[in-house]
Amino acid sequence: MSASLSGCAVGPRYVAPASSVATSFPSTAAMDARSTGPTSAELATWWQSFNDPILSALVERALAQNLDLQQAGARVAQARAALSGANASLLPSGSVSANAGRAYQSLETPTGQIASAFGSNRAVSTYDIGVGGSWEIDVFGGKDAARDAVRADWQASAASATAVRLAIAAQTADTYVAIRALQARLALAREQVATQSKLTDLIALQYRRGIAAELQLRQSEGALAQLKASVPALQNDLDRSMNALDVLLGREPGAARGELALAAPIPTPPAISSAGGPTALLRRRPDVIAAERTLAASNARIGAAMAEYYPKFSLSGLLGSATVSLGGLLGSNSLQAGGFLGLRWRLFDFGRVDAEIRAAKGRNAEALAAYRQTVLRASQDVEDAFSTLIQQEVRAAALRDGEASLARARQTSEAAYKGGVVSLIEVLDADRRLLDARDGLIQARAAATRGAIASFRALGGGWQAPKPDGGLDVANR
């Protein structure tokens, strides 16, 4: 409810900025051509489309327990309280007061001497009770504009909290995929260490029998040492990813190690649609919504600053009773009342008002540029994520073909070495190439899945976005 008289409201009327976005993303055709999933994922709960129960459970727990998300919720509550305060400032305020006192006059003061000379009682009791009220009439709409600014701030805060929610869901899923990729790479490295150890043992036996040269033995031992050195580096990355996941879940680092100790496959990316293209993106991306609401708040503050050019009017009144006898407090003779019309005008302060208006307009121009930049970055995020997903899937397909060929080459080189046809260098080189191909394949598959996660986040997935006719007010959703 508003009690303001804002018929003479000043300040620019806010109009949401128009964005000249394309009708579709450049990568839309390539994304539609993907056939990794039977149907497009549901954006609001995109993590379920990976068909990994552990992934889904982790994301849900992060959304319920993450401390960054709880901080964002607290900021929304603060903004909502500020809006309640701004609404209250438009309404009349009232107060009730009551006082009782007793004074004993000194004979050393003029008042006491006069009372003594006339035989009056030097001890005086006073009682009063009253009800007062005041109201600053918002004739020129300054308070109403300030209230609109606070409301837009609240809406921006709610949208920012939604953006944090989307980020937490994506980070949790991304960290989970990184963990599965590191587990696969670690298993591959250990398998290769075991294979290289057997080869080194064989060469050492041949060396002791005088069949193999010392150079071959040292080359094999060096290759084994390099493989062993890769294991602790991968384990360190895995431990750090596990700790990061625990923090996302709002718990002490180390809890995820037992829960995710058993390795599992890297989730396969589902089919992803462009979900309405760039135009729909502006309604779904909460960071874009927050930027637009921040722009609206800065526009409203221009009006609040311009209202300082005009006088402020206020009404106040008092109705009460005052007496020196408690029994007469409710009598008609003790009744007292007052009414006042106030005027406050910064008549000789227009230079400062001018400065305040220029500052408000400068903040509005900054907010407009920030909004446009946010729109551009949103489109860039989508394109970057789509490109990562598409190209990493192409890379993974090429590496799968290469892995099969290199595995056959490794078998052939080992057989040729045992037959004395090739040197150990060819065998070690074949091992290295096969290991690189398998490790690259794991990384490409993980990168593609993480590209899919980034795509969902870039598209504004992870919440129920406003309908096309629902405007940009996300605070009540």
N, C-alpha and C positions, 0 to 999 in steps of 0.2 A: 504494500500500500504506500502511496506517496501523497504527501500533503503539500507539495511544492506548487507555486504558481509560476510555471515555466513558459507562459505564453510569450514572454519577451526573451526567450533563451537566445544567447549569443554563441558564436563559434561556428566553425565549418561543419556542415552536415556530412556524416561519414558514409562513404560508399566503398564497398569492398573492391579492392583493385582487380582489374581484369588481367588475366595472364594469357599471353599468346603462346599456348602450348600446342604441340603437334597433335594430330588426331591419333597417332599410334607411335609406338617405340620403333626405332630402326631395327631392333632385333626381334620384333614380334613374329615375323614370318619364320625365322629360324627356331624360335621357341615353340611355335605351333607345329613345326615339323618333327619335333622330338617325339619319340614313341616309347619312352622308358616307363610310362605308367598308363593304365587303361583310362583313367579319368583325371580331370584337374582336381587339385587339392582344395579343400575348404580353407579359405584364408583365415578365418577366425580361429581355427584350431589346426593350423597347418602341420604341427609336429606329429599329429596322429597319422598323417599320410605316409610317413616313412615306415609304418608297420613294424616299429621296434618298441615293444612294451616298456623296456627300460628307459629309452629316450623319452617317451611320453610321460612316464612317472617322474623322471627327473625334472622335466620342464614344469609340470604341475606343482611339484614341491618347491621349486625355485620361485614360482609366482606367489606361493603362499608364505614363504619363509624369508625371501631375500630382504636384506636390511636396507639396501638402496631404495627398493620399492616402498618399504615402510616409511622411509624419510620423505619420499615424494608424496605419499598419502598424507603425512603430517603437514607438508607445505600446502596442500590443497585445503586442509582443515583451517590453517591459518588464514588463507586467502578468503575462505568462506566466512570466517569470523570478521574479517575486515569489511566484507560486503554488508554483513549485518550491522556493523557500526555505521557505515555510510548510509544505509537505509534509515537508521535511527536518527541520524543528524537532520533529516528532512522533517521530522515530526516534532511537535511541541514537547517540551520537557516540564515536569512538575516536581515539586518537593513539598514535604511536610516538615515543619519545625516546631519545637516546643522547648520552652525554657522556664526554669524556676530559680529564683535567686533571693538572697537576703543580704543586706548591707547595713553596717553600723557605722554612723558618721562620727568622725573624730572632732573634738571641740577645738582642735588646732587648725581646722580648715574653715573657710568662710561658710560653706554649706552647713557644717555642723554647728557653728556659732549662731547662724540665723535660725536653725531648727530649735536650738536651745532657748534663744531669746523669745520665740513665739510659743514655747511650750510644746513643740511638736515632738513626736516620737523620733528619736535618733536611729532607731532600728526600722528599716523599711524592707518589706518583701515585695517581690514583683513576679508576676506570672504572665506568660504569653504563649499563645499557640496560633499557628497560621498555616495556610496552604498557599503556595505560590506556583506560578507557571510562567514559562517564557517560550517564545517561538521566533526564530529568525526566518522571516518570509523570503523564500527563494524567488524573488521577483524576476531576476535576470538569468536564472537557470545555472548559476555557478555551482551550487551544491548538487544539482541534478546531474551536471556534467561530470563532477567529481565522482558521483555514485556510479555513473556509466563507466568511468575509467576503472573503478575498483571492480565492477562486475566483469569487465573484459579481462582484468588481471586474474580474477578467479577462474574464468574460463580458460585462459592461457595456462594457468597452473594445472588445471585438470587435464588439459591436452598434454602438457609436459609430463605429467605422471603416467599418462597412457604411453607416451614415447619411451619412458623408462621401462614400462612393462614389456613393450615390444623388444627393447634391447636386452632385457634379462632373459626372455625366452630364447632369443637368437643366440646370445652368448652361451647359455647353458647347452643348447643343442650343438653349437659349434665346438665347444670344449669337449663334449661327449664324443663327437666324431674324431676330434684330434686324439683323444685317448685311445679309441679303437684303432686308429691308424698307427699310432706309436706302438701299441701292443703287437700289431701285425709286423711292423718293421723290426721290432725287437726279436720276435720269434724267428723272422727270416735271418737276422744277423746271427743269432745263436745257432740256427741250423747250418749256416754257412761256416761258422767257427768249427762246428763238429765235423763238417765235410773236409775243411781244410786241415784239421788236426789229423784226420785219418790219412790224408795225402802226405802230410809232413812225416808222420810215423813211418809210412811206407818208404819214403825217400831216405829217412834216417837209417832204416834197416838196410836198404840198398847201399848206402854210403859205408856203413860198417862192414859190409861184405865186399866193398871195393867195386861195386857195380855203378853207383851214382857218384858224380863229382861233388865236391864240397860246395861249389857255387850253386848247384841246384838245391842243396839242402838249405843254404842260407837264404836263398830267394824264397823258398817255401816258408821258412820260419819268419821272414819279414812280412810276407803276405798274411800269415796267421796273426802276427802281432797287430797289424793294422785292423784286421777284422775284430780282434778282441777289444781294441781301443774304441771301436764304434759302439760297443754294448753299453758301457757306463754313460756315454753321452746320450744315447737314446733313453736309458733308464732315468737319467736326470730330467730330461724333457717330460717323460711320462709322470714322474713324481710331481713336477711343477704343475702339470695339467690337472692331476688329481687334486692338488691343493687348491687350484683356482676353482675347480668345480665345487669343492666343499664351501668355499667362501661365497660362491653364488647361491648355494643352498642355505646360507646363514648358519653354518656349523663349523666346528673346529677342524682345521686341516688334518687329514689323515683318515677321516671316516670313510671316504670313498674307496680306499685301497682294498678293503676286504669285500665291499659290495661289488666292485668291478674287477676283482682279481681274475675271474674267468673271462678269457678273451672271447669276443663275439665279432661277427662280420661287420664291416662298415655298411651302414644303411644305404640303400639305393635311392637316388633322387626320384621323386614322383614327377608326373607331368605337371607343368605349371603354365597357366594362362596369363595373359597380360592384364586380366581383370579389369577391363574397361578402358585401358590406355591412360595416357597422361591426364586427361580431364578428370577421370575418377580418382586418380592418384592424389589430387589436391584435396579431396574429401576424406581420403583414407589415411593419409600421412599425418599423424598427430603433431609432428614438428612443424609442418606447414600450417596446420590449424592454430598452433600456439603462436607462430609468427604473425598470422593474420589478426589474432585477438590482441596481441601486443601492439600492433599497428592501430587497431581500433581504440585501445586505451590511450595511446599517445595522441590520437585525434581528439578524444574527449577532453584531454587535459589542456588542449589549446583553448577550448571553450571555457574551462574553469579559470584559466589565466585571463582571458578577455573579460570575464565577468567582474574582475577587479577594477575595471574602469568605472563601474557604476556603484551607486550607494547601496548599502545594506540596511534593511529595515527590520526592526524587531519589535515584538509586543511582549509585555510582561505585566503581571498583575499579582496582587496579594490580597488575601482575605483571611482575617484572623481576629483574635481577641487578646487584649492586654489589660491587666488589672493588678492592683496591689493586694487584693484579697482573693484567696482561692475560691471562695464561695461565689464571687461575682464574675468568675471567668466566663460563664455562659450567659451573662446578662446582656441586655441590649446596649447598655451604656458603655460596655467594654469593647464593642465591635469596632474594628478598624479595617479599612480597605484602601487599595491603591491600584492605579493602572498607569502604564507608561508606554509611550511610543518612542523607540530608539532609532537613531540614525548614525551610521558609521560610513564615512566616505574617505577614501585615500585621495583627497582632492589635490594635494601638492606632492604626490608620490607617483605621478604618471611615468616618470622616467624609469623608475624601478619596475612598474607594471609593463612598460614596453620591453624591458630586458627579459622579464619572465615570459612574455609572449614569444619573443624571438627564440628563447631557449626551448620553449615547448614546441615551436615549429621545427627547430633543428632536430629535436628528438624524434619528431614525427617523420622527418625526411630520413633519418637514420633507420627508423623502424621499417619504412617503406623499402629502402635498399636491402635491409636484412631479410624482409619477406621475399623479395624477388630472388635474392641469392639462395634462400632456402628452397624455393621452387626449382631453381636450376640444379642445385645439389641433389634434390630428390630424384630428378630425371637422370642425373649422372649415376646415382647409386643403383638405379634400376638397370641402366645400360651396362655398368661395370659388372654387376652380379650376373646378368644374363650372359655376357661375354665369357665370364669365368666358367659358368656352368657348361656352356656349349663347347668352348675350346678345350676344357679339361676332359670332357667326355670324348672328344675327338682324339685327344692325346692318349687317353686310356685305351681306346680301341687300337691305336697304332702300337702301343706298348704291348698289348696282349698278343698281337701278331708277331712282334719282335721277340717276345719271351719264348714262344714256341720254337722259333728258328734258333735262337741262342741256346736253348736247352738241348736241341739236337746237335748243335755245334760243340757244346761242352762234352757231350757223350763221345762224339767222334774224335775230338782232340785227346781225350783221356785214353781212348783205345789206341790211337796212333802213338801216343807217348809210350804206352806200355809195349807197343811193338817196335819202339825205337825209331819211328818215322819222323816225329817232331820232338822239339825240345820242351822242357818244362815251362819255358816262357809262354809258349802257345797255350798250354793248359791253364796257367795262371791268368792269362789274358782272357781266355774264354770264361773262366770263373768270374772275373771282375765284371765282364760285360753282362753276364747273366744276372749277377747280383744287382748291378745298376738297373737293369731292365725291370727286375721284379720289385725292387725298392721304388723305382719311378712309377711303376703301375700302381702300387699301394698309395703313393702320394697323389697320383692323378685321380684315382677313385675318391680319395678323401677330399681333394680340392673340388671335385665336381659336386660332391654332396654338400660341402660347405658353401659352394656357389649357390646351390639350391636354397640353403638356409638364408644366405644373404639376399637372395631374390625375394623370398617371402618377407623378410624384414623391410627391404627396399620398397616393396609394394604396399607396405602398411598392414601386413597380416599380423594377426594375434589379438584382434579385438573386433567388436561389432561396430563397424564404422557407421556414421550418419547416412540416412537415406538421401538420395539426390535432392529431395525437396525439404530436407530437414535442416538446412543451414549448417553453420559451423559451430553451433553451441553444443559442446560436448560435456559441459559441466553437469548436466542432469541425466547423463546416460550411464 
